[in-house]
């Protein structure tokens, strides 16, 4: 799995359950790639921003 | 409990408008959705269940009107400024990766204390500017997923697009927004 694929899987994992194989390969990639680990945290942060938003500033 | 009168309902107009605008990103469509909501509320006052607040009740109606509006917006050929290519070569992000598909020099950086940004008014302004740059349909799908918490099947059904279309649009939104925030907020110090 390269980063381009990993970012796709990270994004998809937020919207559907990944298969066991996909999850495993993604986890392996994240283990060695700090860029994609950051990407994953940032995608989660974007979700947080959107969930908080209507309260802070509609 | 008494049923709300028309004036009481109208007091929530501003709130509803902001709510709709945030989700639809289109002023005319938001106005219309709120108008329809208030009309529906006036006609169905007896449907107001006393256990919920007027605001909750109105917001519930508005949510349905927003879905109708989203569907309409998504089918409007003038809104279709973003491509709906199935399965993604997603070449628009190619420049971020090297030939082997790994992050190039522009790979994500670690964001220092992102939670703190949520407390800052300026951050929300920057975020809003970034969100405005998304193509309309991409922005709408992203809001349906992330703000409204809709499941993919629901979004596909409401907007009449495939699950692949949907996941491609969500990917684009996440890639674009994180890049924009990194450039305009989290990377400011350097």
gemmi code that builds the backbone of each chain (N, CA, C; Angstrom):
import gemmi

chains = {
    "A": [
        ("UNK", (0.847, -1.199, 0.000), (0.000, 0.000, 0.000), (0.886, 1.255, 0.000)),
        ("UNK", (0.629, 2.157, -0.943), (1.367, 3.424, -0.908), (0.508, 4.512, -0.244)),
        ("UNK", (1.048, 5.695, -0.123), (0.337, 6.758, 0.610), (-0.949, 7.179, -0.086)),
        ("UNK", (-0.895, 7.186, -1.404), (-2.073, 7.597, -2.154), (-3.237, 6.644, -1.858)),
        ("UNK", (-2.919, 5.360, -1.851), (-3.959, 4.374, -1.521), (-4.352, 4.478, -0.050)),
        ("UNK", (-3.355, 4.665, 0.788), (-3.627, 4.726, 2.229), (-4.587, 5.869, 2.566)),
        ("UNK", (-4.379, 7.026, 1.916), (-5.260, 8.154, 2.226), (-6.698, 7.838, 1.790)),
        ("UNK", (-6.819, 7.112, 0.674), (-8.160, 6.698, 0.241), (-8.809, 5.801, 1.293)),
        ("UNK", (-8.023, 4.830, 1.786), (-8.574, 3.907, 2.779), (-8.882, 4.618, 4.088)),
        ("UNK", (-8.046, 5.577, 4.451), (-8.311, 6.337, 5.683), (-9.646, 7.059, 5.538)),
        ("UNK", (-9.810, 7.710, 4.388), (-11.057, 8.431, 4.150), (-12.235, 7.463, 4.161)),
        ("UNK", (-12.098, 6.341, 3.460), (-13.210, 5.392, 3.382), (-13.531, 4.766, 4.733)),
        ("UNK", (-12.487, 4.594, 5.547), (-12.733, 3.970, 6.856), (-13.624, 4.843, 7.733)),
        ("UNK", (-13.730, 6.126, 7.381), (-14.588, 7.018, 8.155), (-16.046, 6.907, 7.713)),
        ("UNK", (-16.257, 6.232, 6.598), (-17.604, 6.176, 6.040), (-18.168, 4.764, 5.911)),
        ("UNK", (-17.282, 3.772, 5.925), (-17.751, 2.380, 5.863), (-16.730, 1.512, 6.599)),
        ("UNK", (-17.186, 0.352, 7.108), (-16.216, -0.528, 7.756), (-15.288, -1.123, 6.698)),
        ("UNK", (-13.988, -1.086, 6.920), (-13.050, -1.710, 5.979), (-13.087, -3.223, 6.185)),
        ("UNK", (-12.687, -3.958, 5.143), (-12.572, -5.411, 5.303), (-11.359, -5.696, 6.187)),
        ("UNK", (-11.293, -6.898, 6.702), (-10.183, -7.251, 7.589), (-8.842, -7.032, 6.890)),
        ("UNK", (-8.781, -7.450, 5.621), (-7.547, -7.288, 4.856), (-7.160, -5.835, 4.696)),
        ("UNK", (-8.143, -5.028, 4.334), (-7.894, -3.591, 4.139), (-7.413, -2.949, 5.441)),
        ("UNK", (-8.089, -3.335, 6.505), (-7.767, -2.735, 7.803), (-6.335, -3.078, 8.218)),
        ("UNK", (-5.990, -4.336, 7.978), (-4.665, -4.810, 8.359), (-3.573, -4.101, 7.567)),
        ("UNK", (-3.796, -3.996, 6.246), (-2.784, -3.362, 5.393), (-2.660, -1.889, 5.729)),
        ("UNK", (-3.804, -1.269, 6.029), (-3.767, 0.149, 6.391), (-3.024, 0.338, 7.720)),
        ("UNK", (-3.300, -0.538, 8.653), (-2.656, -0.401, 9.965), (-1.135, -0.539, 9.829)),
        ("UNK", (-0.743, -1.489, 8.995), (0.687, -1.677, 8.750), (1.324, -0.425, 8.161)),
        ("UNK", (0.609, 0.143, 7.181), (1.132, 1.353, 6.535), (1.240, 2.499, 7.548)),
        ("UNK", (0.199, 2.670, 8.349), (0.199, 3.771, 9.321), (1.320, 3.598, 10.345)),
        ("UNK", (1.658, 2.352, 10.603), (2.695, 2.062, 11.564), (4.053, 2.616, 11.114)),
        ("UNK", (4.247, 2.601, 9.788), (5.556, 3.050, 9.291), (5.527, 4.447, 8.666)),
        ("UNK", (4.322, 5.018, 8.469), (4.259, 6.289, 7.731), (3.690, 7.407, 8.599)),
        ("UNK", (4.527, 8.338, 8.981), (4.037, 9.416, 9.858), (3.193, 10.432, 9.091)),
        ("UNK", (3.454, 10.568, 7.789), (2.624, 11.464, 6.983), (1.161, 11.004, 7.014)),
        ("UNK", (0.972, 9.733, 6.721), (-0.396, 9.219, 6.670), (-1.031, 9.176, 8.061)),
        ("UNK", (-0.207, 8.943, 9.086), (-0.746, 8.995, 10.448), (-1.263, 10.395, 10.753)),
        ("UNK", (-0.499, 11.400, 10.317), (-0.957, 12.778, 10.494), (-2.239, 13.023, 9.694)),
        ("UNK", (-2.237, 12.527, 8.461), (-3.425, 12.697, 7.623), (-4.658, 12.114, 8.315)),
        ("UNK", (-4.474, 10.942, 8.893), (-5.573, 10.265, 9.555), (-6.103, 11.080, 10.742)),
        ("UNK", (-5.198, 11.631, 11.532), (-5.612, 12.471, 12.668), (-6.317, 13.736, 12.172)),
        ("UNK", (-5.815, 14.274, 11.067), (-6.390, 15.521, 10.559), (-7.794, 15.295, 9.983)),
        ("UNK", (-7.985, 14.145, 9.333), (-9.320, 13.831, 8.814), (-10.307, 13.684, 9.967)),
        ("UNK", (-9.844, 13.082, 11.064), (-10.695, 12.942, 12.241), (-10.988, 14.313, 12.854)),
        ("UNK", (-9.989, 15.177, 12.819), (-10.168, 16.537, 13.349), (-11.216, 17.303, 12.522)),
        ("UNK", (-11.180, 17.108, 11.193), (-12.172, 17.773, 10.336), (-13.592, 17.359, 10.730)),
        ("UNK", (-13.725, 16.094, 11.089), (-15.052, 15.633, 11.532), (-15.448, 16.363, 12.806)),
        ("UNK", (-14.500, 16.489, 13.704), (-14.767, 17.165, 14.966), (-15.181, 18.623, 14.718)),
        ("UNK", (-14.463, 19.271, 13.821), (-14.768, 20.658, 13.478), (-16.223, 20.757, 13.020)),
        ("UNK", (-16.623, 19.838, 12.161), (-17.972, 19.898, 11.617), (-19.054, 19.561, 12.626)),
        ("UNK", (-18.686, 18.714, 13.589), (-19.691, 18.380, 14.595), (-19.857, 19.498, 15.604)),
        ("UNK", (-18.791, 20.248, 15.821), (-18.846, 21.329, 16.809), (-19.416, 22.604, 16.235)),
        ("UNK", (-19.268, 22.731, 14.940), (-19.492, 24.002, 14.294), (-20.836, 24.670, 14.573)),
        ("UNK", (-21.954, 23.951, 14.426), (-23.233, 24.631, 14.587), (-23.370, 25.286, 15.961)),
        ("UNK", (-22.708, 24.699, 16.973), (-22.803, 25.268, 18.315), (-21.969, 26.545, 18.428)),
        ("UNK", (-20.734, 26.460, 17.923), (-19.846, 27.610, 18.085), (-20.244, 28.768, 17.178)),
        ("UNK", (-20.459, 28.428, 15.915), (-20.779, 29.495, 14.961), (-21.539, 28.868, 13.790)),
        ("UNK", (-22.835, 29.050, 13.794), (-23.618, 28.370, 12.761), (-23.313, 28.901, 11.369)),
    ],
    "B": [
        ("UNK", (-49.445, 21.516, 27.698), (-48.664, 22.570, 27.029), (-49.437, 23.173, 25.852)),
        ("UNK", (-49.237, 24.445, 25.602), (-49.980, 25.099, 24.522), (-49.238, 24.964, 23.198)),
        ("UNK", (-49.969, 25.107, 22.121), (-49.315, 25.090, 20.820), (-48.754, 26.484, 20.548)),
        ("UNK", (-47.629, 26.574, 19.879), (-46.996, 27.873, 19.640), (-47.816, 28.713, 18.650)),
        ("UNK", (-47.824, 30.025, 18.837), (-48.508, 30.852, 17.834), (-47.520, 31.266, 16.737)),
        ("UNK", (-48.051, 31.871, 15.685), (-47.234, 32.161, 14.505), (-46.047, 33.065, 14.821)),
        ("UNK", (-46.293, 34.017, 15.725), (-45.219, 34.953, 16.041), (-44.076, 34.236, 16.748)),
        ("UNK", (-44.457, 33.322, 17.625), (-43.433, 32.533, 18.323), (-42.578, 31.738, 17.336)),
        ("UNK", (-43.250, 31.194, 16.333), (-42.532, 30.403, 15.328), (-41.554, 31.281, 14.554)),
        ("UNK", (-42.022, 32.470, 14.206), (-41.214, 33.365, 13.379), (-39.940, 33.817, 14.104)),
        ("UNK", (-40.013, 33.792, 15.434), (-38.832, 34.197, 16.197), (-37.622, 33.306, 15.933)),
        ("UNK", (-37.879, 32.116, 15.452), (-36.773, 31.187, 15.210), (-36.218, 31.289, 13.800)),
        ("UNK", (-36.756, 32.237, 13.049), (-36.383, 32.332, 11.639), (-34.871, 32.487, 11.430)),
        ("UNK", (-34.273, 33.398, 12.175), (-32.831, 33.641, 12.014), (-32.015, 32.394, 12.322)),
        ("UNK", (-32.412, 31.760, 13.410), (-31.695, 30.536, 13.784), (-31.812, 29.493, 12.668)),
        ("UNK", (-33.013, 29.313, 12.176), (-33.245, 28.303, 11.133), (-32.476, 28.643, 9.861)),
        ("UNK", (-32.428, 29.927, 9.572), (-31.737, 30.359, 8.362), (-30.239, 30.057, 8.446)),
        ("UNK", (-29.660, 30.335, 9.600), (-28.239, 30.037, 9.762), (-27.998, 28.535, 9.659)),
        ("UNK", (-28.904, 27.797, 10.258), (-28.814, 26.333, 10.236), (-28.851, 25.823, 8.789)),
        ("UNK", (-29.768, 26.347, 8.020), (-29.950, 25.887, 6.637), (-28.795, 26.342, 5.750)),
        ("UNK", (-28.366, 27.562, 5.974), (-27.304, 28.133, 5.144), (-26.009, 27.345, 5.329)),
        ("UNK", (-25.772, 26.985, 6.565), (-24.569, 26.222, 6.869), (-24.566, 24.893, 6.126)),
        ("UNK", (-25.735, 24.292, 5.983), (-25.804, 22.981, 5.354), (-25.949, 23.044, 3.844)),
        ("UNK", (-26.595, 24.070, 3.360), (-26.863, 24.127, 1.915), (-25.836, 24.960, 1.165)),
        ("UNK", (-25.243, 25.909, 1.861), (-24.255, 26.777, 1.232), (-24.832, 27.489, 0.010)),
        ("UNK", (-26.089, 27.805, 0.088), (-26.737, 28.501, -1.013), (-27.867, 29.329, -0.405)),
        ("UNK", (-27.740, 30.653, -0.527), (-28.661, 31.528, 0.188), (-30.113, 31.374, -0.235)),
        ("UNK", (-30.321, 31.355, -1.547), (-31.695, 31.255, -2.048), (-32.334, 29.949, -1.592)),
        ("UNK", (-31.565, 28.878, -1.688), (-32.096, 27.565, -1.302), (-32.383, 27.522, 0.197)),
        ("UNK", (-31.514, 28.171, 0.984), (-31.710, 28.187, 2.437), (-32.969, 28.977, 2.800)),
        ("UNK", (-33.136, 30.138, 2.185), (-34.338, 30.955, 2.405), (-35.599, 30.143, 2.137)),
        ("UNK", (-35.557, 29.449, 1.015), (-36.728, 28.691, 0.604), (-37.034, 27.564, 1.597)),
        ("UNK", (-35.973, 26.895, 2.043), (-36.160, 25.790, 2.986), (-36.771, 26.289, 4.298)),
        ("UNK", (-36.314, 27.457, 4.748), (-36.840, 28.018, 5.996), (-38.293, 28.458, 5.818)),
        ("UNK", (-38.556, 29.095, 4.698), (-39.928, 29.500, 4.377), (-40.862, 28.289, 4.427)),
        ("UNK", (-40.449, 27.230, 3.739), (-41.259, 26.011, 3.696), (-41.448, 25.411, 5.079)),
        ("UNK", (-40.383, 25.519, 5.882), (-40.453, 24.966, 7.236), (-41.477, 25.716, 8.076)),
        ("UNK", (-41.413, 27.038, 8.014), (-42.335, 27.837, 8.815), (-43.779, 27.633, 8.351)),
        ("UNK", (-43.939, 27.547, 7.039), (-45.279, 27.278, 6.496), (-45.807, 25.939, 6.997)),
        ("UNK", (-44.956, 24.927, 6.887), (-45.359, 23.589, 7.330), (-45.672, 23.607, 8.821)),
        ("UNK", (-44.874, 24.361, 9.580), (-45.078, 24.421, 11.029), (-46.402, 25.093, 11.372)),
        ("UNK", (-46.703, 26.167, 10.659), (-47.952, 26.889, 10.907), (-49.157, 25.998, 10.595)),
        ("UNK", (-49.006, 25.214, 9.520), (-50.117, 24.339, 9.127), (-50.268, 23.133, 10.038)),
        ("UNK", (-49.215, 22.791, 10.732), (-49.237, 21.542, 11.491), (-48.940, 21.762, 12.958)),
        ("UNK", (-49.395, 22.881, 13.476), (-49.081, 23.213, 14.858), (-49.499, 22.126, 15.843)),
        ("UNK", (-50.592, 21.438, 15.491), (-51.077, 20.413, 16.413), (-50.110, 19.227, 16.479)),
        ("UNK", (-49.248, 19.137, 15.440), (-48.269, 18.049, 15.427), (-47.112, 18.313, 16.369)),
        ("UNK", (-47.107, 19.512, 16.956), (-46.025, 19.857, 17.873), (-46.154, 19.019, 19.138)),
        ("UNK", (-45.172, 18.168, 19.364), (-45.203, 17.308, 20.544), (-44.632, 18.072, 21.719)),
        ("UNK", (-45.423, 18.178, 22.760), (-45.054, 19.030, 23.879), (-43.748, 18.616, 24.547)),
        ("UNK", (-43.342, 17.384, 24.332), (-42.113, 16.969, 25.024), (-40.857, 17.555, 24.393)),
        ("UNK", (-40.976, 18.062, 23.152), (-39.798, 18.677, 22.565), (-39.963, 20.192, 22.578)),
        ("UNK", (-38.859, 20.920, 22.468), (-38.954, 22.372, 22.427), (-39.385, 22.798, 21.030)),
        ("UNK", (-39.873, 24.016, 20.910), (-40.275, 24.523, 19.594), (-39.092, 24.476, 18.642)),
        ("UNK", (-37.933, 24.843, 19.175), (-36.730, 24.887, 18.357), (-36.400, 23.499, 17.790)),
        ("UNK", (-36.464, 22.497, 18.647), (-36.173, 21.128, 18.212), (-37.182, 20.684, 17.161)),
        ("UNK", (-38.411, 21.035, 17.413), (-39.485, 20.640, 16.497), (-39.271, 21.283, 15.130)),
        ("UNK", (-39.018, 22.595, 15.140), (-38.791, 23.302, 13.874), (-37.556, 22.772, 13.153)),
        ("UNK", (-36.513, 22.516, 13.923), (-35.281, 22.010, 13.307), (-35.540, 20.657, 12.653)),
        ("UNK", (-36.372, 19.853, 13.300), (-36.734, 18.551, 12.737), (-37.401, 18.696, 11.383)),
        ("UNK", (-38.317, 19.646, 11.285), (-38.992, 19.882, 9.989), (-37.974, 20.399, 8.975)),
        ("UNK", (-37.155, 21.340, 9.436), (-36.166, 21.950, 8.533), (-35.226, 20.905, 7.938)),
        ("UNK", (-34.843, 19.923, 8.749), (-33.931, 18.887, 8.254), (-34.491, 18.207, 7.010)),
        ("UNK", (-35.788, 17.942, 7.039), (-36.408, 17.319, 5.856), (-36.393, 18.263, 4.654)),
        ("UNK", (-36.683, 19.534, 4.933), (-36.689, 20.517, 3.843), (-35.294, 20.670, 3.247)),
        ("UNK", (-34.302, 20.550, 4.102), (-32.920, 20.670, 3.629), (-32.577, 19.510, 2.695)),
        ("UNK", (-33.022, 18.321, 3.069), (-32.757, 17.158, 2.205), (-33.406, 17.363, 0.829)),
        ("UNK", (-34.645, 17.858, 0.844), (-35.311, 18.145, -0.442), (-34.487, 19.140, -1.257)),
        ("UNK", (-34.020, 20.183, -0.565), (-33.264, 21.235, -1.256), (-31.944, 20.705, -1.780)),
        ("UNK", (-31.313, 19.845, -0.983), (-30.034, 19.265, -1.411), (-30.224, 18.460, -2.684)),
        ("UNK", (-31.295, 17.683, -2.699), (-31.565, 16.862, -3.873), (-31.741, 17.753, -5.102)),
        ("UNK", (-32.477, 18.818, -4.880), (-32.748, 19.729, -5.991), (-31.454, 20.391, -6.476)),
        ("UNK", (-30.666, 20.858, -5.525), (-29.397, 21.513, -5.882), (-28.478, 20.560, -6.631)),
        ("UNK", (-28.470, 19.315, -6.174), (-27.542, 18.346, -6.742), (-27.921, 17.993, -8.170)),
        ("UNK", (-29.190, 18.162, -8.495), (-29.622, 17.810, -9.857), (-29.546, 18.999, -10.795)),
        ("UNK", (-29.307, 20.163, -10.231), (-29.264, 21.369, -11.047), (-27.976, 21.380, -11.868)),
        ("UNK", (-28.101, 21.317, -13.199), (-26.890, 21.214, -14.023), (-25.907, 22.370, -13.806)),
        ("UNK", (-26.416, 23.511, -13.350), (-25.513, 24.649, -13.153), (-24.649, 24.498, -11.910)),
        ("UNK", (-25.063, 23.566, -11.040), (-24.283, 23.367, -9.807), (-23.174, 22.352, -10.014)),
        ("UNK", (-23.225, 21.661, -11.159), (-22.337, 20.519, -11.309), (-20.951, 20.942, -11.769)),
        ("UNK", (-20.313, 21.729, -10.946), (-18.993, 22.199, -11.298), (-17.919, 21.194, -10.900)),
        ("UNK", (-18.296, 20.153, -10.150), (-17.297, 19.146, -9.812), (-17.557, 17.851, -10.572)),
        ("UNK", (-16.488, 17.244, -10.979), (-16.608, 16.020, -11.769), (-17.138, 14.883, -10.918)),
        ("UNK", (-17.872, 13.999, -11.542), (-18.357, 12.820, -10.837), (-17.785, 11.590, -11.507)),
        ("UNK", (-16.465, 11.480, -11.548), (-15.893, 10.316, -12.207), (-15.893, 9.143, -11.247)),
        ("UNK", (-16.303, 8.007, -11.786), (-16.342, 6.821, -10.957), (-14.925, 6.324, -10.754)),
        ("UNK", (-14.701, 5.682, -9.706), (-13.395, 5.202, -9.251), (-12.379, 6.270, -9.539)),
        ("UNK", (-11.493, 6.424, -8.686), (-10.756, 7.622, -8.866), (-9.370, 7.384, -9.358)),
        ("UNK", (-9.096, 7.972, -10.485), (-7.696, 8.236, -10.714), (-7.377, 9.441, -9.836)),
        ("UNK", (-8.395, 10.255, -9.623), (-8.254, 11.395, -8.720), (-6.989, 12.176, -9.005)),
        ("UNK", (-6.788, 12.443, -10.296), (-5.529, 13.041, -10.724), (-5.328, 14.444, -10.147)),
        ("UNK", (-6.414, 15.047, -9.627), (-6.262, 16.403, -9.090), (-5.333, 16.466, -7.880)),
        ("UNK", (-5.047, 15.327, -7.261), (-4.145, 15.356, -6.112), (-2.772, 14.753, -6.424)),
        ("UNK", (-2.565, 14.421, -7.700), (-1.324, 13.745, -8.088), (-0.081, 14.520, -7.707)),
        ("UNK", (-0.175, 15.837, -7.782), (1.020, 16.634, -7.534), (1.497, 16.508, -6.090)),
        ("UNK", (0.616, 16.028, -5.206), (1.012, 15.889, -3.800), (1.840, 14.634, -3.560)),
        ("UNK", (1.734, 13.678, -4.513), (2.427, 12.401, -4.327), (3.550, 12.260, -5.344)),
        ("UNK", (4.565, 11.470, -5.017), (5.634, 11.218, -5.987), (5.226, 10.070, -6.925)),
        ("UNK", (6.142, 9.659, -7.789), (5.796, 8.661, -8.808), (5.362, 7.326, -8.209)),
        ("UNK", (5.857, 7.023, -7.030), (5.506, 5.741, -6.426), (4.244, 5.845, -5.569)),
        ("UNK", (3.632, 7.031, -5.574), (2.397, 7.187, -4.807), (2.623, 7.503, -3.341)),
        ("UNK", (3.822, 7.906, -3.006), (4.080, 8.324, -1.625), (4.102, 9.844, -1.532)),
        ("UNK", (3.865, 10.344, -0.335), (3.844, 11.788, -0.145), (5.165, 12.406, -0.586)),
        ("UNK", (5.078, 13.498, -1.320), (6.288, 14.210, -1.701), (6.687, 15.164, -0.595)),
        ("UNK", (7.384, 16.214, -0.987), (7.882, 17.149, 0.020), (6.732, 17.899, 0.709)),
        ("UNK", (5.552, 17.842, 0.088), (4.405, 18.574, 0.624), (3.507, 17.698, 1.491)),
        ("UNK", (4.050, 16.627, 2.025), (3.261, 15.724, 2.853), (2.720, 16.414, 4.097)),
        ("UNK", (1.692, 15.813, 4.705), (1.101, 16.443, 5.889), (2.129, 16.651, 6.991)),
        ("UNK", (1.980, 17.766, 7.670), (2.816, 18.021, 8.837), (1.982, 17.799, 10.092)),
        ("UNK", (2.658, 17.614, 11.202), (1.921, 17.439, 12.450), (1.351, 18.788, 12.882)),
        ("UNK", (0.067, 18.794, 13.164), (-0.568, 20.039, 13.608), (-0.420, 20.162, 15.111)),
        ("UNK", (0.103, 21.293, 15.521), (0.289, 21.504, 16.953), (-1.051, 21.851, 17.594)),
        ("UNK", (-1.431, 21.068, 18.542), (-2.618, 21.331, 19.356), (-3.846, 21.815, 18.580)),
        ("UNK", (-4.362, 20.994, 17.664), (-5.505, 21.436, 16.860), (-6.744, 21.776, 17.698)),
        ("UNK", (-6.885, 21.099, 18.843), (-8.068, 21.342, 19.684), (-8.164, 22.809, 20.095)),
        ("UNK", (-7.012, 23.411, 20.319), (-7.008, 24.801, 20.773), (-7.588, 25.727, 19.708)),
        ("UNK", (-7.419, 25.332, 18.436), (-7.923, 26.164, 17.348), (-9.433, 26.327, 17.428)),
        ("UNK", (-10.100, 25.296, 17.945), (-11.566, 25.329, 18.004), (-12.080, 26.472, 18.869)),
        ("UNK", (-11.215, 26.947, 19.752), (-11.623, 28.030, 20.646), (-11.397, 29.400, 20.016)),
        ("UNK", (-10.734, 29.411, 18.867), (-10.380, 30.704, 18.293), (-11.296, 31.096, 17.141)),
        ("UNK", (-11.838, 32.283, 17.257), (-12.763, 32.802, 16.253), (-12.112, 32.820, 14.859)),
        ("UNK", (-10.842, 33.221, 14.820), (-10.138, 33.317, 13.545), (-10.052, 31.978, 12.839)),
        ("UNK", (-9.911, 30.930, 13.634), (-9.831, 29.607, 13.036), (-11.102, 29.297, 12.256)),
        ("UNK", (-12.245, 29.620, 12.865), (-13.524, 29.326, 12.210), (-13.676, 30.120, 10.928)),
        ("UNK", (-13.132, 31.320, 10.908), (-13.185, 32.140, 9.700), (-12.357, 31.487, 8.594)),
        ("UNK", (-11.153, 31.060, 8.971), (-10.282, 30.400, 7.995), (-10.940, 29.108, 7.487)),
        ("UNK", (-11.511, 28.353, 8.427), (-12.164, 27.106, 8.023), (-13.289, 27.391, 7.018)),
        ("UNK", (-14.056, 28.413, 7.341), (-15.175, 28.777, 6.466), (-14.676, 29.134, 5.062)),
        ("UNK", (-13.573, 29.887, 5.013), (-13.002, 30.254, 3.711), (-12.556, 29.019, 2.937)),
        ("UNK", (-11.955, 28.084, 3.658), (-11.522, 26.837, 3.014), (-12.734, 26.068, 2.485)),
        ("UNK", (-13.773, 26.000, 3.297), (-14.972, 25.246, 2.907), (-15.649, 25.882, 1.698)),
        ("UNK", (-15.582, 27.226, 1.641), (-16.201, 27.939, 0.517), (-15.541, 27.586, -0.813)),
        ("UNK", (-14.278, 27.190, -0.740), (-13.547, 26.907, -1.971), (-13.903, 25.544, -2.553)),
        ("UNK", (-14.547, 24.703, -1.759), (-14.919, 23.388, -2.279), (-15.999, 23.555, -3.340)),
        ("UNK", (-15.935, 22.706, -4.385), (-17.044, 22.720, -5.342), (-18.351, 22.416, -4.594)),
        ("UNK", (-19.435, 22.958, -5.090), (-20.685, 22.919, -4.344), (-21.147, 21.516, -3.945)),
        ("UNK", (-21.111, 20.627, -4.902), (-21.620, 19.287, -4.589), (-20.702, 18.583, -3.588)),
        ("UNK", (-19.405, 18.785, -3.741), (-18.453, 18.216, -2.793), (-18.737, 18.751, -1.393)),
        ("UNK", (-18.961, 20.048, -1.298), (-19.230, 20.676, -0.008), (-20.506, 20.125, 0.614)),
        ("UNK", (-21.489, 19.911, -0.231), (-22.779, 19.449, 0.267), (-22.684, 18.013, 0.791)),
        ("UNK", (-22.040, 17.154, 0.020), (-21.884, 15.762, 0.451), (-21.078, 15.709, 1.751)),
        ("UNK", (-20.048, 16.529, 1.822), (-19.221, 16.556, 3.024), (-20.033, 17.007, 4.242)),
        ("UNK", (-20.844, 18.032, 4.051), (-21.667, 18.520, 5.164), (-22.704, 17.472, 5.573)),
        ("UNK", (-23.266, 16.776, 4.590), (-24.263, 15.750, 4.913), (-23.627, 14.642, 5.744)),
        ("UNK", (-22.410, 14.306, 5.391), (-21.724, 13.232, 6.105), (-21.214, 13.710, 7.463)),
        ("UNK", (-20.498, 14.819, 7.470), (-19.781, 15.204, 8.681), (-20.583, 16.064, 9.653)),
        ("UNK", (-21.444, 16.915, 9.127), (-22.220, 17.747, 10.050), (-23.506, 17.058, 10.438)),
        ("UNK", (-24.150, 16.458, 9.446), (-25.448, 15.861, 9.716), (-25.323, 14.391, 10.096)),
        ("UNK", (-24.149, 13.813, 9.873), (-23.930, 12.423, 10.267), (-24.713, 11.404, 9.463)),
        ("UNK", (-25.093, 11.773, 8.222), (-25.809, 10.801, 7.397), (-24.896, 9.649, 7.006)),
        ("UNK", (-25.484, 8.461, 6.870), (-24.737, 7.320, 6.354), (-24.631, 7.453, 4.836)),
        ("UNK", (-23.605, 6.780, 4.283), (-23.373, 6.854, 2.842), (-24.614, 6.466, 2.022)),
        ("UNK", (-25.268, 5.385, 2.444), (-26.441, 4.910, 1.685), (-27.491, 6.010, 1.599)),
        ("UNK", (-27.651, 6.707, 2.727), (-28.650, 7.768, 2.793), (-28.288, 8.898, 1.824)),
        ("UNK", (-27.015, 9.255, 1.806), (-26.560, 10.342, 0.934), (-26.742, 9.949, -0.530)),
        ("UNK", (-26.330, 8.716, -0.843), (-26.467, 8.234, -2.220), (-27.914, 8.286, -2.664)),
        ("UNK", (-28.771, 7.834, -1.776), (-30.182, 7.770, -2.101), (-30.758, 9.171, -2.270)),
        ("UNK", (-30.416, 10.041, -1.321), (-30.949, 11.399, -1.376), (-30.482, 12.156, -2.605)),
        ("UNK", (-29.227, 11.966, -2.972), (-28.673, 12.761, -4.060), (-28.619, 12.001, -5.372)),
        ("UNK", (-28.997, 10.720, -5.313), (-29.013, 9.920, -6.514), (-27.614, 9.812, -7.140)),
        ("UNK", (-26.635, 9.488, -6.327), (-25.282, 9.243, -6.832), (-24.835, 7.873, -6.305)),
        ("UNK", (-23.774, 7.312, -6.889), (-23.323, 5.993, -6.439), (-22.456, 6.121, -5.188)),
        ("UNK", (-22.283, 4.998, -4.504), (-21.452, 5.000, -3.300), (-20.016, 5.397, -3.640)),
        ("UNK", (-19.572, 4.991, -4.826), (-18.208, 5.352, -5.239), (-18.095, 6.854, -5.467)),
        ("UNK", (-19.080, 7.422, -6.161), (-19.108, 8.879, -6.341), (-18.975, 9.551, -4.986)),
        ("UNK", (-19.770, 9.065, -4.082), (-19.852, 9.655, -2.763), (-18.504, 9.591, -2.049)),
        ("UNK", (-17.861, 8.437, -2.103), (-16.605, 8.314, -1.367), (-15.495, 9.120, -2.050)),
        ("UNK", (-15.590, 9.258, -3.378), (-14.617, 10.099, -4.082), (-14.795, 11.571, -3.672)),
        ("UNK", (-16.042, 12.015, -3.593), (-16.297, 13.409, -3.204), (-15.829, 13.667, -1.765)),
        ("UNK", (-16.078, 12.706, -0.887), (-15.655, 12.877, 0.508), (-14.131, 12.914, 0.621)),
        ("UNK", (-13.489, 12.073, -0.173), (-12.025, 12.062, -0.191), (-11.500, 13.416, -0.663)),
        ("UNK", (-12.088, 13.919, -1.744), (-11.662, 15.234, -2.252), (-11.837, 16.309, -1.195)),
        ("UNK", (-12.975, 16.274, -0.510), (-13.240, 17.288, 0.508), (-12.190, 17.213, 1.612)),
        ("UNK", (-11.899, 16.011, 2.071), (-10.934, 15.864, 3.178), (-9.541, 16.284, 2.739)),
        ("UNK", (-9.149, 15.862, 1.536), (-7.822, 16.241, 1.030), (-7.711, 17.755, 0.900)),
        ("UNK", (-8.737, 18.364, 0.315), (-8.681, 19.811, 0.065), (-8.707, 20.604, 1.364)),
        ("UNK", (-9.594, 20.209, 2.269), (-9.733, 20.974, 3.507), (-8.487, 20.878, 4.375)),
        ("UNK", (-7.902, 19.693, 4.453), (-6.716, 19.580, 5.309), (-5.548, 20.377, 4.717)),
        ("UNK", (-5.464, 20.344, 3.392), (-4.403, 21.094, 2.731), (-4.590, 22.594, 2.957)),
        ("UNK", (-5.817, 23.038, 2.811), (-6.134, 24.459, 2.973), (-5.893, 24.915, 4.416)),
        ("UNK", (-6.293, 24.093, 5.375), (-6.079, 24.461, 6.784), (-4.589, 24.472, 7.116)),
        ("UNK", (-3.868, 23.537, 6.540), (-2.431, 23.482, 6.825), (-1.732, 24.718, 6.266)),
        ("UNK", (-2.151, 25.108, 5.068), (-1.536, 26.285, 4.447), (-1.911, 27.567, 5.164)),
        ("UNK", (-3.170, 27.647, 5.570), (-3.683, 28.929, 6.042), (-3.831, 29.062, 7.552)),
        ("UNK", (-3.673, 27.958, 8.251), (-3.797, 28.059, 9.699), (-2.660, 27.369, 10.431)),
        ("UNK", (-2.553, 26.057, 10.247), (-1.604, 25.313, 11.069), (-0.150, 25.518, 10.653)),
        ("UNK", (0.062, 25.963, 9.425), (1.432, 26.155, 8.991), (1.891, 27.601, 9.082)),
        ("UNK", (1.092, 28.432, 9.754), (1.366, 29.867, 9.698), (2.718, 30.285, 10.259)),
        ("UNK", (3.150, 29.557, 11.289), (4.389, 29.987, 11.952), (5.606, 29.933, 11.037)),
        ("UNK", (5.635, 28.900, 10.142), (6.861, 28.819, 9.342), (6.785, 29.525, 8.026)),
    ],
}
model = gemmi.Model(1)
for chain_id, residues in chains.items():
    chain = gemmi.Chain(chain_id)
    for i, (resn, *xyz) in enumerate(residues, 1):
        res = gemmi.Residue()
        res.name, res.seqid = resn, gemmi.SeqId(i, " ")
        for name, pos in zip(("N", "CA", "C"), xyz):
            atom = gemmi.Atom()
            atom.name, atom.element = name, gemmi.Element(name[0])
            atom.pos, atom.b_iso = gemmi.Position(*pos), 0.0
            res.add_atom(atom)
        chain.add_residue(res)
    model.add_chain(chain)
structure = gemmi.Structure()
structure.add_model(model)
structure.setup_entities()
